[in-house]
Amino acid sequence: MGKQTLRNRETQVSTNDGMGKQIEQTFTVDDNCLPSAQELEAYKQIDPQIVQYLIDASVNEQKHRHQIEDAKLKMIAKSDKMASHINSLGMFYAFLCVVVIFSVAALALYLDKPWFAGIFSLTGLVSVVSAFTNTQNKKTKE
């Protein structure tokens, strides 16, 4: 933690007129819970008990930050677990559908209906191939 500074310096020179523009931006972010030592000394001169109050407030702030971080981590873990569960169910049901399609095709062959078995076998084959090619396309896009 501590003070973090982001500086942005830009210089632009335009046409033959010699017109130019210079922009300088500085952002300073202080994410410390306690003020600096000089500020604490100035506060102490105003009220001697304010330093203890600021320390207590910083301890409470740190506890709150930790609770928020823990809550974020728990939500991320829950989301990942749910996504994994949904993927597992999807794979199970896809496998079940393929087994049913090929079982119906085998039954059609047994009942001497080759055109029906061919259509169902082709449907099962196309579904399996399309599932793998779509997965590969998603991986290459990412």
C-alpha positions in Angstrom: 0.0 0.0 0.0 1.1 3.6 0.2 1.0 6.5 -2.1 0.8 5.7 -5.8 1.5 8.3 -8.5 0.4 8.2 -12.1 1.9 10.8 -14.3 0.9 11.6 -17.9 3.0 14.1 -19.9 2.0 15.1 -23.4 3.6 17.6 -25.8 2.1 18.5 -29.1 3.5 20.8 -31.7 1.2 21.8 -34.6 1.6 23.5 -38.0 4.0 26.2 -39.2 2.5 28.8 -36.9 4.5 27.4 -34.0 1.3 26.7 -32.0 1.9 24.0 -29.4 0.2 22.4 -26.5 1.6 20.8 -23.4 -0.5 18.8 -20.9 0.9 17.4 -17.7 -1.4 15.4 -15.4 -0.4 13.9 -12.1 -2.7 11.6 -10.1 -1.7 10.7 -6.5 -3.7 8.1 -4.7 -3.1 7.4 -1.0 -4.6 4.1 0.0 -3.1 4.0 3.5 -5.5 3.8 6.4 -3.4 6.2 8.6 -2.2 9.7 7.7 1.5 10.4 7.4 3.6 11.0 10.6 3.6 14.8 10.0 -0.2 14.8 9.6 -0.6 12.7 12.8 1.6 15.2 14.7 -0.5 18.1 13.5 -3.7 16.2 14.5 -2.1 15.5 17.9 -1.6 19.2 18.5 -5.3 19.8 17.9 -6.5 16.9 20.0 -4.2 14.4 21.8 -6.8 11.6 21.7 -7.4 11.8 18.0 -4.4 9.7 17.2 -5.8 6.7 19.1 -9.1 7.2 17.3 -7.4 7.2 13.9 -5.5 4.0 14.8 -8.7 2.3 15.9 -10.4 3.5 12.7 -7.6 2.1 10.6 -7.8 -1.2 12.3 -11.6 -1.3 11.6 -10.9 -0.3 8.0 -8.4 -3.1 7.6 -10.8 -5.7 9.0 -13.5 -4.4 6.6 -11.1 -4.6 3.6 -10.3 -8.2 4.6 -13.9 -9.1 4.9 -14.7 -7.7 1.5 -11.7 -9.6 -0.1 -12.9 -12.8 1.5 -16.4 -12.2 0.2 -15.1 -11.6 -3.3 -13.0 -14.8 -3.2 -16.0 -16.8 -1.9 -18.2 -15.5 -4.8 -15.5 -16.3 -7.4 -15.1 -19.8 -6.0 -18.9 -20.3 -5.9 -19.1 -19.1 -9.5 -16.3 -21.4 -10.7 -17.9 -24.4 -8.9 -21.3 -23.6 -10.5 -19.7 -23.3 -14.0 -17.9 -26.6 -13.5 -21.1 -28.3 -12.3 -23.0 -27.0 -15.4 -20.3 -28.1 -17.7 -20.3 -31.6 -16.1 -24.1 -31.9 -16.5 -23.9 -30.7 -20.1 -21.3 -33.3 -20.9 -23.3 -36.0 -19.2 -26.5 -35.2 -21.1 -24.7 -34.8 -24.4 -23.1 -38.3 -23.9 -26.6 -39.6 -23.0 -28.1 -38.1 -26.2 -25.4 -39.6 -28.4 -25.9 -43.0 -26.8 -29.6 -42.8 -27.3 -29.2 -41.8 -30.9 -26.8 -44.6 -31.7 -29.0 -47.1 -29.8 -32.0 -46.0 -31.9 -29.9 -46.5 -35.0 -28.8 -49.9 -33.9 -32.4 -50.8 -33.2 -33.4 -49.6 -36.6 -30.7 -51.8 -38.2 -32.0 -54.7 -36.1 -35.5 -54.1 -37.4 -34.2 -53.9 -41.0 -34.7 -50.2 -41.6 -31.2 -49.2 -43.0 -32.3 -45.8 -44.3 -33.6 -44.8 -40.8 -30.5 -46.1 -39.1 -28.3 -44.2 -41.6 -30.1 -40.9 -40.9 -29.9 -41.4 -37.1 -26.2 -42.4 -37.3 -25.4 -39.4 -39.5 -27.2 -37.2 -37.0 -25.2 -38.6 -34.1 -21.9 -38.3 -36.0 -22.6 -34.7 -37.1 -23.6 -33.7 -33.5 -20.3 -35.2 -32.1 -18.2 -33.6 -34.8 -19.9 -30.2 -34.4 -19.4 -30.2 -30.7 -15.7 -30.8 -31.0 -15.3 -28.2 -33.8 -17.2 -25.6 -31.9 -15.1 -26.2 -28.8 -11.9 -25.7 -30.9 -13.3 -22.5 -32.5 -14.1 -21.0 -29.1 -10.6 -21.8 -27.8 -8.9 -20.2 -30.9 -11.1 -17.1 -30.5 -10.1 -16.6 -26.9 
